[in-house]
Amino acid sequence: FFFGSERMLRNSLVMSCLVASASVTRAFVPVALSRVSAAPLRAVAPMHSARRGFSVSPLRMGPEENMAEKGIVLPAVAAAAANYVPYMVTGNYVYIAGQLPMEDGEIKYKGKVPSQRTEEEAYKSARMCGLNIIAQTKAACGGDLNKVKRVVKLVGFVNSNDDFIMQPKAVNGASDLMVEVFGEIGRHARSAVGVNTLPLDVCTEVEAIIEIEEYSEFGPGFDKYGKRSTLQKGMKVEAVDRKFKDIITVATIKEITGTDVLIGFDGWGEEYDYSCKITDGDFQPPGTCMRANARMSPPNGYRGFFDWASYLEETNSEPAPPIAFTSTNVFPSFKGDVGIKFELWQRTEAMVVPLPPTPEQAERDSGQSNK
């Protein structure tokens, strides 16, 4: 096999993570072509100076910081009131038993809505249930709420009169709290159910399913293989050029502030930078273009064959991990021809060669290079 060098083998290991879910089109590569080194053909533009020793910049403020800023205080963890456990951890999920509106062992809200409790009081009652959910979650995470990856689902029960139909507004007390504390990852699926009675005549009861990070010997923010599971400054992504919206190319995460991410395009000026939300979808992990059957342009000024593994090595940088992305839309503002597909060579480094640009794109690229 003609690609047996140590460098190629190393690259293949990197790319196995990037293109694991890609649909691979196999093509024969002539030996003569495959042996041509692309290095002399490359005129790589100055790259960002990111290195593997990234400064750790969390994608969002931590839950503890959010609570401190908003003056939110968690109650003591409530013990189970019968033959069950308050929470159960299985795999990466915490299943939290129904939590009551309790504080310091005392039930704060009892009675039916709206005959005995107002809708506003029911909202406060559900919020208190939510506080107990977060307290149980913290206990399940060994005291570290930063391990929470997603609030998956809440189920809220409201002690209701027969003619009361505003259970969703009452359960919003717990839902709003999750977003206040956890930000975007606090948004969840939910059920709001009216019932004719609840244990101890409480006003509300709420249960939850929470996804947490799996244990890693490498510490928070890493998976069990030692790879980062959160976005960091300096990581490489694929992003839509928002000035024209017909190009997806290589970009770098330049800054992370809360849920805002500043994207800079490799080899392009700062006038092309833009900020977007993590949920935006206009930037994605390396390899997304291939899965979306869309054309990706190499970095501006880059000549010769482009493959992600070699580029990451050349720039001494890391790819953004797919697990850190929550958007369900892939490049939502992209207006290019998604029918233009990648040509994937059968090489150990899984080299991706984009097809030639359209005449309009080539003319614009030429003008930018001349500048």
Helices and strands as residue ranges (DSSP letters): H 6-18, H 31-34, G 39-41, H 63-70, E 87-90, E 93-99, E 102-103, E 106-107, H 119-140, G 145-147, E 148-159, H 167-182, G 183-186, E 189-195, G 199-201, E 204-212, E 236-240, E 248-257, E 260-265, G 270-272, E 274-277, E 283-284, H 288-292, H 308-314, G 322-324, E 343-344, E 352-353, H 359-370
